[in-house]
């Protein structure tokens, strides 16, 4: 009887160790996939960010409101640090891991590629109009080409898809939860952002709102072939 219990215990230990090894191997694969994605995307984002700041304008971020100002960026940094920790060593984020099937994690990798493509397309369409706040630049133009032809905030859509993709690939609830909070705050901020754009562009922006959706294309909305409109 004692020998049988020892054999059962030994078998369970071997199964547990095997599961841990398999999980670590899978995490290593997806860690590399996330690193490759970051290496491809972040230099492009950095380039467009620096290029948009070449005017040296000071943007009044207080116009976002104190709540958004003091929550959005700290939570965003937390989400980035969580993802960075996984990319350095997945065991650092093992406390927040979830048991996702491998095929679903690969779906996350594919979704990340789609999100990255949308993000690059959006950045190229925005050009020097890119900002990280609700305030427009002095020479801001109303962009209605590229993905902006159909939705008013494709940048946020791309970020949301990327957060979902990263959390699926990393199989990590912390990356998902912190990222979801970021998207929620950005969604709230769009009200202020659109109010500023309406004040800046008037009827031109009002007509643009009438024919586009905020985050998804407006079904049956009137389409326009107009290019960027000057202020």
Secondary structure as UniProt FT lines:
FT   HELIX           2..52
FT   TURN            53..55
FT   HELIX           61..64
FT   HELIX           66..88
FT   HELIX           90..96
FT   HELIX           102..126
FT   HELIX           127..129
FT   TURN            138..139
FT   HELIX           146..149
FT   HELIX           154..170
FT   HELIX           173..201
FT   HELIX           203..211
FT   TURN            219..220
//
